[in-house]
Each structure stands twice: as structure tokens, then as C-alpha cells.
Amino acid sequence: MPQPRIAIPRLSAAAVAACDAHAEIVTLAGSTMGTGWQVRVAARPGQDRVALKTAIQSRLGGLVAEMSHWEADSLLSRFNRLPAASWMALPPDFATVIATGLKIAEASNGAFDPTLGALVDAWGLGPVPAATPPHEAAIAAAMAVSGWQKLEYDPGARRLRQPGGLKLDLSGIAKGYAVDAVADLLQAEGYRHCLVEIGGELVGRGIRPDGEPWWVDLETPVAGLAPFRIALHECAVATSGTYVRGDHNLDPATGHPAAHHVISASVLHASAMHADAWASALTVLGPTTGMALVERENLAARIIVDDAVPCELISSALAAML
């Protein structure tokens, strides 16, 4: 097997200085968003781990109640049912995700689009599965009511306008936000050093009690490529692609699954929310346009393409960490 490549971001002197050699690593886990969550945290004796797990599950439950496309009574689902021209006031978490999602939609020229709920439903990728692909008429109807440019967001009043028939789907960004939210919760509760994972999206804060960073391996679903190991230190990583769930990334420009042969797109970022959305966009954009975008945005990214000969593309920002 080829030797693993090691990526190390800039180390934080403050995080290293705060290392607690007397702490022990505690693992907590549960379920959320149709997948599992796991937290590895450096805990000191006497800290209430049962209460911490309860707090994490409660925080995640609150996010699901706001932003789930699968829960009929979630705030997102209620927005999707609003009459045209109606405004909805958003709580802080929802507002943060919408504001970030719209910025990345613009920066990616719509490759990431948080308004594809109708299209997701048409393809049976939402709460109701479909036995066969949709007819072109159904795709056209879904696209007619979709599009991030149709949304009007008022950041001052923190409210969102329903243009009529539009359905939000935040599955390409909300999970990443949840990872960040749990890490922030841990810090607020006095846990400075942790590794948080939800469904494959991860963020690492601080370092382990033994002075090592939180090491994670990128999944490499192509034989022959050297393993890729990351010191997840004060940063996050998210991966999107086709190697687990097949062609589930819909191209907002065509209404069909992305035509590019991107098996896997991984992005490192200070924020798991941003990493999640950018990884989704890269899967849609494909290798040529995607790599041009990551260089323009200075993103640390890796794209694996299933072409005649599978290949791996690494951005300049990620290469600088090797």
C-alpha cells in the first residue's frame, strides 16, 4: 500500500498551550438527521458526561425541528407550505444557514442551491421514495418553482419571503452547521478539545491530551491512490460524491443528477457548514470548473474523478498543507 500523505493546517499556539495532559478521551454517540453522531472529547474527572450527551442530543433535536426536509412540522416544511408573498421570521440558526447558503449559491453560480426541495422530491430523494425517475414534465415543473435567486432574505429583520411553490432543502449545508453547533456547545460547556462527527462531516477543535492532533483519514474510494490523513486542528472537513449514495447530487442547471464523474469531493474549511456546502457544489461542477472555483476561492479541496483512468485533483491550498 502506498505511504499515506499527511496534511497539517496551521497550528494554533493557544490551542496547543491549552492542552490538558490529565484529561481522558471520552466518546459519546447518538442518532440525528437520519444518520449517527459521535463526539470524542477531552474530559476532566468530575465533568458530567451524561448531562453533556443530553445537551448535545437536545441541541441537535432543535436543529432538526427547524431545518429538516423530512419532518412535516419542521419550520422548513412550514415555510415550504406558505402562500406566495408570505414572510417568515427565522430563528438565529436557520437564519445563519440561509444567509451562508445564499452566499455560496452566488459564489458557485448556483451549483449549490438551497431551494431544490421540489426537485429533490420529484426524484424521490426526499421523505417519499420514487420507484422510477421522474418524467421531464415533472422535472420542468419542479425547476420552475426553484432557484436561489427567487428567495428574498431580509438579514436586518431576519426574515425570508416565500415566492410561491418554492421548497427549501438544506441537506447540503445543515449537517455541516450542526457539526459546528455541537463543537460550539462543547466549548461553551468547558470542553475545549474535541472531535465532532455527523454522518461523515467532521470538525476538530484543540488537540488530544497526548499532544497529538485529531487525526482523520479521508475516504479514498479508488484503488491505487495513497491514503490521505489530515490533522483536523481548528478546522473541519466535509465530503460529497457518488461513492456511497450514488447519483444523489442534482444539478440545478439541468434538473438531473450531475453529469460529471466526481466520485468524491472533499473540502477543508474553518467551518463545517462552509465545507459541507462547497463539497456539494464541487460534485455538481465537476473537475475542470470545480478546480477553477476552488483556486479562485482559495479552498483546500480534493476531487476524485472516475474517468477512463480515475484521477485525483488537489488544490493549491491543500497541497500547501502536505
HUWO-V981897 format. One line per field, one symbol per residue. psi: psi as a letter, one per 40 degrees, with the letter a starting at -180 (. if undefined). burial: I if it has 16 or more other ideal C-beta (glycine too) atoms within 10 Angstrom, else O. A space follows every 10 residues. Layout:
psi = ???
burial = ???
This chain:
psi = hiiiihhhih ihdddddehg eeiihhhiia iifeaiihhh ihiihehhdd dddddddddd ddddddehee hdeidddddd eiiieiihhh iddddddddd dddddddefe dhheffdddd ddefeadhih diiiiddddd ddddeihdee hhhgddefih hheheihihf eedddddddd ddddddddee gdhihhhhfe hihhhaiide eiihhihhhg fhieiiihhh gghfiihihi aeedeagehh hdddeiihei fhdhhihhid hddddddddd dddddidddd ddddddefih ihhhhgadhh ihhhidddde e.
burial = OOOOIOIOIO OOOOIOOOIO OOIOOIOIOO OIIOOOIOII IIIOOOOOOO OIOOIIIOII OOIIOIIIIO OOOIIIIOII OIOOOOOOOI OOIIIIIIOI IIOIIOIIOI IIIIIIIIII IIIOIIOOOO OOOIOOOIIO IIIOIIIIOO IOIOOOOIOI IIIOIIIIII IIIIIIIIII IIIOIIOOOO IIIIIIIIII IIIIIIIIIO OOIIOIOIII IOOOIOOIOI IIIIIIIIII IIIOOOOIII IIOOIOIIOI OIIIIIIIIO IIIIIIIIII IIIIIIIOOI IOIIOOIOII IIIIIIOOOO OIIIIOIIOO IO
